[in-house]
Amino acid sequence: MLRLIAAATTGYALGTIPSADVAARLATRGATDLRDAGSGNPGAVNAMAVLGKGWGYGGPLVMAGLSVTAVCVPAREVGGDYYDFLPLDDHRVGVLIADVTKGAAACATGSRLAGAVGAHVGGTAAVVGHCLPVWNGFRGGKGVAASAGQCLATFPAYFPIDLGVALATARWRRQALAATVAASVTWVGAGVVWWRRGWPNLWGPQPSAALPLAAVATSGVILSRFMVARPRVR
């Protein structure tokens, strides 16, 4: 139990790292607060809208044993800040890559501290930390990019399907919440199937009940953020 608490605490701390705030300070020398500009969301998409595309995303994601090629889909056509990442046209490390890395790092740290269950706990805690950072009065982002890092680390077998769901909902304009619900239901459902059937999970932990439970917890946090988010300023 103590190890799981340590995994959760560490994951939460990693999730609270204010990557969007750091980008805003670097880009505007402290003149802009993303919570008071654009959509009011201190995340990758708002950083891209307010600070410029180079701050919202970065270059290719590098992970041992993984080759990634993808395109950028504007977030307003996918749902909130859902999967508008990995354009391969420049090499600047942006907010989105930092947020994905936070989720993946929390899972890796949790795994070291408390095994497979610790990885799931750490990933979910990172999303909670990103959405509800204590240092900023619990005013954080929506947590989608951090959850992508969690999925990539703990459920890599499903990750390509996750991308497919994002692209499939790309035409759901102005229906961010509905798109996020669809993605969440698919993630949880896939977790149950992989767990019950014992399917392989690439470099991720062996699927167990912790997989869908973590997906439920993370999805709940993200959906709550979408429900309370103010409308995007265009």
N, C-alpha and C positions, 0 to 999 in steps of 0.2 A: 504493500500500500504506500509506503513512504517513497518508493521508487516511482510509482505512478504520480504521486503528488509532485515529486521533483520534475517529472516529465511535463506535467501540466504547467507548473510554474515557469519552467524554462521556455516552453512553447509560447506561453502568454507573453513573456518578456520579449521574445524575438518578434512576436506579432506586433508589439507596440512600437517597434522601431519606426520612426516617422519618415519614411522614404519620400513621401510627397512633400512634406514640410521642408525637408532638406533640399529637395529640388527647387521649391519655391524660393528659399533663401538664396540659393546659388544663382538662380535665374534673375531674381529681382532685387537682390541684396536686402531681403527682408521687407520689401514694400508690399508684397502680396500675401494674403492668407487665403489659401484655397477654400477654407470653410466659409469665406465671405465673398467668394468670386465664382462665377460660372454656376455650376450646379450645386455648389456648396459641399461637394463630396471630396475629401482629401485622398483621392485615388488616382490611378493611372489615367483614366479617360479625362477627368477634369484637369489634370496636370497638362495633358496634351492639348486640351481646348484653350486653357488659359495661358500656359507658358510656351506652347509650341510643340510640334510633334516630336522633336528630338528629346524632349523631357518625358514624354509619356511612355515611350517604349525604347527598346535598345536593339542591339544587334542579335545575331544568332544565339540561341540558348545552347550551351555546351554541357553535356552530361556524358560520362563515360559509357560507352556501349550504345548510345542513342544518337541517331542521325535525324535531324528535324528539318523539314522544309515546309513552309506554310505561307499564307498570304494574310494581309491585314484586312479585316472587315470592320467598317465603322461601327462603333458601339451602339449608336442610335438605331442601327438596323439589326442588331443582335439581341440587345436587352441590357440596359445599364452599362456596366463596364465588362461585359462578358466576352472573353476571348478575342479581343481586338489586339492580338499580339503576334510577335515573331515575323514582322516584315524584315526582309533581308537586304535593305537598301542602305544602311549605314552601320556604324560600329559604336555608336554612343550608348552607354548603359543608361537606361531610363528607369522611371518609377515602376513600370509594370514588371520588368525583369527582376527588380529588387523585391517586389512584393511576392512574386512567384518563388523566388529564392528563399524568402522568409518562411513560407509554408513548407517547402521541401527540407530546409535546414532544421526546422522544429521537429519534423518527423524523424530525421536522421538522429538528432540528439535524443529524442524520446526513445528511439530504438536502442540506443546505447545504454540508456538509463534503466529501461524497463521492458526491453524486448519488443515483440510485435505489437502487443497492446499499447505499450508506451509510445510507439510510433503513431498510432491512431489518436491517442490522447494528446500528444504533442502537436499534431497537425490541427486538430480541432481547437486546441487552446490558442494556437497562433492566429487562427481566424477570429476567435473571440477578442484577442489582443488587438488585432488590426481594426476591428469594428468598434471596440469599446476600450480604448486605451486610457488607463487611469491618469496618465500624465497630461492628457488633453481634455479632462473633464468628460471622458467617455464619448467624445465626439470624433469618431474615426470614419473609415471608408466603408464600402459595402462588402469587402472581403472576398470578392470573386477571384481575383488574381492569386491571393494567398491560398484559396481553396484549390486552385489549379495546381499549385505546388504540392499541396497535400495529396491530391489525386495522383499526380505524377510519381510521387514517392511511395505511396501506399497501395495504389491500384493502377499500376502502369498498363496492365492488360486491357483495362477499360478506357484508358486515356484517348486512344484514337476514336473510339465511339463517342466519347464526350465531345471531341472536336466536331464530329459529324452532327451531333445534336445541335451544337452551336450554329453550324452552317445551315442546318435544316430550318432553324427558327429565325434565320437572318431576315426573312421577309416580314416578320411580325413587327412592323414599325409601330413605335409608340406603345408597345405592349411588353415592356421590360419585365414586369412582374410575372406575366404569363409565361414568357420565355424562360425565366429563372425557375418557375415551378416545374416546367417540363423537364428542364435539365436536372433538377433536384430529384424528381420522381424517377427518372431514368437511372441516375447514379445510385440511388438507394436500391432500386429494383435489381440492377446489375450486381450490386454487392451481395444481395440475398442469393441470387442465382449462383454466383461464383463460390460463395460459401457453402451452399447446400450441395453443389455438384463437385466441389473440390477441384475446380479447374486451376491450371497453373496461372501464376501471376507475375511472370517475368522476374524482374529484380525486386519486386515488392514482397512483403511478408505473406506467408501462407494464409489464404482467406479464412476468416473465422467470423463469429458473430460480431466481433468488434468492428469489422469492416462496414456493414450496413448501419450499425449503431452510430459510428462516427460520421457517416454520411448524413444520417438523420439530424444529428446534433449540429453539424456544420451548416447544412441546408437551412435548418431552422433559424440560425443566427443570421444568415445572409438574407433570407426572405423577410425577416423582421426589419432589416435595414432598408430593403426596398420598399416596404410598406410605409415606413415613416419618412422616407426621403422626400425632399421637396421637389417639385417639377423642375426639369432642366431648363435653364435659361438659354434661349437660342439667339 
